[in-house]
Amino acid sequence: MLYAEYFVDLITAESLGGFSTLIWRIKVARMNSVKVDAGDVSSVAPLQRTALHDTLVNHLRDMIIEGNLAPGSRIHEGQLGEQLGVSRTPLREAIKYLASEGLVELVPSRGAVVKRFSPKDVEDMLTVLQSMEELAGRLACEVGSAEEIAHVRALHDEMLDKYRSGDRLNYYKLNQAIHTAIVQMAHNATLSNMHTTLQTRLKRIRFVGHEGPEKWAAAVAEHEEMILALEQRNKPALSEALGRHLKNAWERVKDGV
C-alpha cells in the first residue's frame, strides 16, 4: 500500500519600502493519509507544476518587463531569494525557466543575467514579428470564428479600460494577449509557436514602447484600427494595420535600446 501526503499553504505578499515583493511561506501539513492500492495506477493523480513555481516565474518576468531587473544586470539569487522570502532551489528553477524563454542568460562564472538585446537584435526580431502578424491577420480573417473575434473584442475593451485608468502593466498584458489571440486565430501551430518565441523575448522592449502619453495614445489608436478590420474580416486592412503597428513599435523603442 502507498500513503499520500499533501501540503501547501501559500501566502502572498506585502510591500517593503515601497517595493512590491512577494513573500511565500510553505507550511508542510500532514493531511489524513489516503490509502492507495499500489496496483491501481489510475487512482494516482499526475504531478502538477507548483503554484510557487508559477507565481515566481510570473513575478520575475514582471520585474524584467517593468525594469526592476534591468537588462544586463546580474540576478543575485541569495539577495533576491531573501527579498522574496523563498529558498534558492525554487528561485533557481524559475530563473532557468525564464532562460528557456530567452529573458535571462546563464553565463559561466557570472550566473544568471537579464538578457540585453542590441538595437540590431530588436529591429531584426520586430521585422520578423511584423511579417508573421501580417500573415496571421490575413489568415484570421479567413478562418477565425465569430466567437474568437468576440474574444479579441472583449480583450480590446478591457485593454482600453486599463489605458483610461493608467494601469500600464495590465494594459500591456492585455495588449500582448490580443496579438497572441489574433495569431492563434490563424489556426497554424507553427506560426503560433514561432510567434510566441519572439513575442516573449521582446516583452521588455514592447513595454518600453508605451512610455509617454503620445506613444501610448498612438499604440491605442493603432489597436482601434486592428479590431475594426478584424470585425469586418477585412484581410488587407488588418494585415496592413498589424504591419504598420509593428513597424511603428520599432520607431517607438529604438531610442531606448
N, C-alpha and C positions, 0 to 999 in steps of 0.2 A: 504493500500500500504506500501511496505517496501522500505527503501532507503539504498543503499550500499555505504560505503566509503572505499576507498582503500588507502594504504600508501606504502611507502618504498623507502628509499634511503640508500643503504648500502655502506659504504666507507671502504675500506681495506687499511690499513697498512703502517706503517713506521717503521724505525729501531731506537731504542733508546739505546744509549751507546753500540752499537754492538749487542744488544739482539733483535732478531726479535719479534716484537709484532704485534698484530692486533688491530686496533682501529676502532670501529664501531660507527657510529652516525646514529641514526634512526630519520629521519625527517618525521613527520606526515604531509602529504599533503592532503588537501581535494581535491578530484577529482570531476569531474562532477558527480552529483548524478544520479544514474541509477534507474529508477522506475522498481520495480519487483512486479508482481502480487503475493500476499500472497498465492493464491491458486495454483500457478504454481510452484510446488516444483522442477520440472525437470530443471528449469532455474537457480536454486541456486547451485553454484559450491561447491564441497566438500572442507572442510578445509584441508589445506596443512601444513606440518611442515615447520616452517620458515627457511629462508636461514641463519638467525643469529644463530639459534639453531644448524644447521648442521655445520656451519663454526666453532662455538665454540667447539663443540664436536670433530671435526677433529683436531683443533689446540691443544686442551688439550691432546688429545690422542698422537699427535706427540711429545708434550712436555714430556709425560711419556715415550714414546719409546726412545727418544734421551737422557733421563736422566735429563732434565731440571727440572722436578718434580721427585725427587728421591724416590725410594721405601722406605716406612716408614715415609716419610715426610708429615706434615700436610698441607692441602691446605687452605690458609688463603683467604677467599672469598673477604674480603674488599680490601686487598692489591692486590690480583690478578685481581679483577674487575677494580681497578683503573689503573693498569698496562695495561690492555687490553682495557680500555675505555668502559666498559659495566656495567650495574647495577647488583645488586646481584641476581635478580629474574631469568634472562636468564642464568646466570652463575650457579646458584644452580640447575636449570633444566638440564644443560649439565653435571654437576657433578653426578647427580642422574642417568643419562643415562650411564655414564661410570661405575658407581657402578653396574648397571644391567649387564654390560659386564664382571665384575669381575676385573676391573683395579683399582677400588677405593673401600675403605671400609668406611661405615658411622658408626663411633664409638661414642657411647654415651659419652657426656661431652668433647669429643675431636673434633668432627665434621668429616670432610672428610679427609681421609688419603690414600695416594697412597699405594696400596696393595704390601706387601712384601711376597714373597713366600720363603719357606725354601728350601734347596737343595733337601730334600726328596720329597717335593711337585713338584718341577720342574722335577726331574727324573721320578716320577710316571706319570706325565702328558705327558712327552715325550714318555714314554713307551707305553701308550695307543694311543697316536697320531701315533706312529710308526705302530702299528697293524692296525689302521684304514686306514692309507695311503697305506700299503701293500695290503689290501683288495681292496681299491679304484683303485689301479693301475691295478690289475687283471681285475676288472670289466670294467674299462675304455677301456682296450684293446679289450674287448669283445663287448661292446655296444656303445662306443663312435663313433660319426660320423666323417667323414673326415673334415667337417667344424670346429668341436670342436678341433680336433687335429691341424688344421691350426691356430686356435686362440691361442692355447698354444705355438706353434712355434713363432707366432708374439710377444707374451709376452716375450718369451725367448730371442729373438733377441733384443728387446727393453731393456731388463734387462742387456744384455751384453754391450749395448751402455752406460748405466749408470755405469756399472762396469769400463769400459775403461775411463770414464770421472771422476771417483772417487766420484760420487754422491751416497753416502751411503743410505740416507733416501729413495730416489726414487728407487734405486736398491732394497732395502728391500721390498718396497711396491709391486713392480712387482714380486719379488720372492714369496711373500705370495699369490699374485694373481694367480701365476702358480699352487701352491699347491691347492688352492681353486678350480681352474678350473679343475684340474685332478680329484678331489673328486666329483665335480658336474657332470663330465662325466660318473660317475658310475650310475647316474640316480636313486639314492637311497636317498630319502628325510631324513630318519632317520640318515643315515651315515653323510649326509651333515650338518644337524643341530648339531649333536654331535661334529663333526669336527670343526665347526665354534666356538662353545663354548670354546673348548680347545685352538684353534689357537689364539683367541682373548686374552685369559688370558696369553698366552706366548709371546705376542708381544714384550715386552721389552727384555725378555730373548733371543728370537731369533735374535733380532737386535744386542745384545752384541756378539752373535756368529760370527759376521762378522768383529769384531775388529781385526786389524792387517792384514798385507798383506798375510801372509801364510794361516791364517784361511779363509780369504775371497777367495783366489785363490782356496783353496781346496773345498769350497762350490760351486764355479762356475763350477769346473771340475765335481762334482757330478751331477749338473744340466745338464751338457752336456750329460752325460750318460743317464739321465732320458728322455730327449727329443728324443734321438736317439731310445731308447727302445720303447717309445710311438709311434713314427712314424712307427716303424716296427711291431707294435702291438705284441710285444714280452712280454707276460704276466709274465713269470718267471723273465726276466731281469728287467722289470720295477718295479715289486714288490720288488725284491732284492735291486735295486738301491735306491728306496724310503726308504726302511727299514734301509739300511746302512747309508743313508743321515741323518735320524732322530737319529740313534744311535750315529753317529759322532757329531750331534748337541749337545748332552749331553757332549761329551768329550770336545767340544769347549767352553762350557759355565760353566762347573762345578766349575772351579776355581774362577769364578766371581760372584757366587750366595751365 
